[in-house]
Amino acid sequence: MSGWLMGICCVSLLGLYSVLLIQSLRVRRSARFQVHVDPFIVLLRFRPIYKRVHPLLNRPKLSLSLLNGGTCSSELLMGWAGESVGIAYVSLLVTAMLAVLSENPTLLYVGIMIAGCLPVLRTKELFNKVNKRRQSIVMELPELLSKLLLMVNAGENVMRALDRVVEQKQDTEHPLYVELKAAIAGMKRGESLSVALEEMGRRCAVPEVKLFATTLLINARRGGDAFVPALREITRQMWDKRKAIARTLGEQASSRLAFPLTLVFLLIMVLVGAPTMLMM
């Protein structure tokens, strides 16, 4: 690619960004303005582009709703998408300017590849956050159930026992306890137990939490001595799931170490073998 073509690409990218920046300043809706996000929200809201991009945002929208209490507003979704596109666009613009200054078209090709990969990597990062949230909930649920079972066996009321478990928890930002606190607060405002627990299960979006909520609902509706054995059984199941997740995480950690160890081994082989090869 000749220098003047790279110059045209760089000027075109700058011109498009300038137009988007001016338009975003005109339609600015909040005091917080981000130069790498707001101009690209304007771009994504352009009707022909929006029709093509919107189907691709269904899975990120679901993930964002799981990370934000079960809801994902249009502003939140467009903010995430605008930031993803903005980071890719800025990286492309920077590499294009470097390509023009150094007269090296390879930098422009590298910038195009990086710009194409960045939105995919951000989407993968979002999915990883959802997966880590689910794992943290499943890992913490056996602890909650064990404390609840202990208090119920001591004669404590179930709802009071849940309230005490939340009060005793130091990490109040844990997603399981955040949702449980929201359910308890809803019941204190007058919501029925079924509505509060169903809403908690929906916001957590974890089958194990839904099973826990169903067990509590059965206890509330039927009562009797069957609740403690059922709670003991679900506690045992959750501990088994926690062990399985811990085993999986350990295997993933060991597999991540395999590549660095292989690289170190190759470097050692080169350092040891290079003098011998040079002496031959």
Secondary structure as UniProt FT lines:
FT   HELIX           3..26
FT   TURN            35..37
FT   HELIX           38..44
FT   HELIX           47..53
FT   HELIX           54..57
FT   HELIX           58..67
FT   TURN            68..70
FT   HELIX           74..102
FT   HELIX           105..153
FT   TURN            154..155
FT   HELIX           158..168
FT   TURN            172..173
FT   HELIX           175..188
FT   TURN            189..190
FT   HELIX           193..204
FT   HELIX           207..222
FT   TURN            225..226
FT   HELIX           227..279
//
